[in-house]
Amino acid sequence: MTHVLLATDSDSVYNAVDAALGSELSEISRVTAGVDVLGAVREQQPDVVICDLQIGNMGGMATCLDLRMEAEMGRAPDTRVLMLLDREADVYLAKQARSDGWIVKPLDAVGLQRAVLAILD
């Protein structure tokens, strides 16, 4: 079973990800604030974190960088991160955050499934 941690404060993003990835073969948990991602990763040890670029008090870029730095220091597991971007120009931010992959919204089920599978391989 694949465990996905989704970091978004948007119900529509959660519903789209759940519809695309939710099944008997995957489990999706959600946090609604970027500052909660690190604790959830430590506790749940998901296979992949899907991180919305715009999340409340700590954006997706800062959240991804925080995960990377904590993993490098041995204080968190090394976790794959897929960023959900608002526009094509945000690809630069995903690269700077050292994200494993990204997808530009609006989300489509097949594209999201492919993006998750690509970073898990």
C-alpha positions, 0 to 999 in steps of 0.5 A: 500500500502506498501512503500519500501525505497531502499538504493543502488547505484547499478542499478542492485540491484534496478532493481531486487528489483523493479521486485520482489516487484514493483506492484500496492500494493507497492511503491518503492523509492530509495536513492543512498547514505547511508547518505540520508536514515535518511532524506528519512525515516523522510520525507517518513516514509516507511514501510521498508528500504531495505539497501544494505550492500555496499552503497557509502559513508555510508555503510549499517551497519552504515546506519542501526545503525544510523536509530536505534539510531535516533529512540531510541532518538525519532528523527526518526520513528522506521522503519523495516530494511532488509539488502542485504548482499554480503556473508553469513559471513556478517550475523554477521554484520547484527546482530550487526547493529540490522537489522530486517532481511537480505538476501544474494545476489544474489537476487531472487524474491520469497526470497526477497518477503518472507523476506520483508513479514517476517519483516512486520508481 
